[in-house]
Amino acid sequence: MLTFTYYGHAAVELHLQERILIDPGIIDGESLVDLDVINPALLLVTNPHFNHLGNAVDVIKRFGVKAIGNPDVISLLREQGAPQENLVSLEAGESLASESGITITAFENTQTTLTSRNTTFFISSEKARVLHLGRANTYTYFGADIPDILCVPVAGEGKGVLDPQQAATITAALRPDYALPICGDTTEATQFLVTTSTLAPKVTTLFPAKGQTYTIVIRR
């Protein structure tokens, strides 16, 4: 069984052997995560866009966590005052293993609407395997393991990411047990769920509800 919390947009906290917070963004001037509620041991940031980077520096300073991201993310966090000892830069294809047995592997997605890079993170542990696509507008994952959970953006070309049809097609190709649409509104999430039910009927799609904690059974 795995428990995780969805905070909105791309912000997810995974309750693995350690808690991993991904993309604590800021939307319309408001932080997606409440520092008095979260309790992360690691922080992952997929790209430096404020909707994803958010108040990452506050998280780092409050909890003393290691922040993992691509060089663009790490450079910006350093400029914003994050301590160097808390910053870990991962290039595409590189992995990092924590003392608790969680392995994080970075894959790069090309961005056409941003000058910065987006990193796809594959998080593997004895509890679950999670693939978080961040702000992806293409799909890049060269790993051999099928994810148990796929976090896939669905907002579409206007927001510089995959649209519901593209997201559903990727989901069908990957065949995860569960898929969570991120970075979209209710309409886009619904379109993704409907399309995925046709293209990948064995995938359980989770409707994104801000602040909701999900407990799911890993089938492998």
ABEGO torsion letter per residue (X at the ends): XBBBBBAEEABBBBBBABBBBBGBBBBGGBBABBAAABBBABBBBABABAAAAEAAAAAAAAAGBBBBBBAAAAAAAAAAGBBAAABBBBBBGBBBBBAAGBBBBBBBBBBAABABBBBBBBBBBAABBBBBAEBBABBBBABABBBABBBBBAAEAAAGBBBAAAAAAAAAAAGBABBBBBGBBAAAAAAAAAAAAAABAABBBBBBBBGBBBBBBBAX
